[in-house]
């Protein structure tokens, strides 16, 4: 049997956690960067690095805006990101099934 | 931190744990959502019942002004508590959910204000004894309707059924009179909100 290929962008513990968290957000919602950082208990620098990789892959959309004078960054999974996460979950399930 | 060594089973567990943790933080705590209203109505309508009795003879020396103060104060406290909890959760999101919540919040405010204005025209025309029932019954009808609508908006069956239940008890109580209405709302509606909050929290 051929093993399903795992998406290398998602197949890293930290990014998988980021994507799983963003996937819990209802479609059409964005979460502020500090809130996401808080949910994941990651450092801002670490989270930024992973978000950039996810953004480059087209999985995450980052919106920079202002509230008054303070810049606020919002993060959301793109449709493609949601799909990739779904496919990744299916692949992982298949692998677990294959192991048993 | 890029541990590529995790087994598929471990990755799956990571997905499940992280999704569950995020969902728990993103969704409001049902206990805080329902229980404060339950307590406010149990206390408020309970006091009203004691002040009025079933047949108009008070069961306790409580003025209707005091009963009204307990009811309004309790609702105000419940609302303030809910608002405070929403802010303290600390997670900032924007988009569909926020807009939905905002419109729903404004719907409460507008409906209650309009109700107050409409009823204030009719209040002087009906016996004093019935005025408090008119306000109580119509305001609980607004509550019932908005809970049914909220259930539809968020596809939350418990919320929808609480609305249905409130409408049924409200209508039955209004038919029976002021004392009965206060007693039934206090026990059956206040109690239902409290129990729903506790049960949903436990299931989480």
Interface residues (C-beta under 8 A of the other chain):
Chain A: X11 X12 X13 X14 X16 X17 X20 X21 X23 X24 X25 X26 X27 X28 X29 X30 X31 X32 X34 X35 X38 X39 X46 X74 X76 X89 X92 X93 X95 X96 X99
Chain B: X1 X2 X3 X4 X6 X8 X9 X11 X12 X14 X15 X18 X19 X21 X22 X23 X25 X26 X90 X91 X92 X93 X94 X95 X96 X97 X98
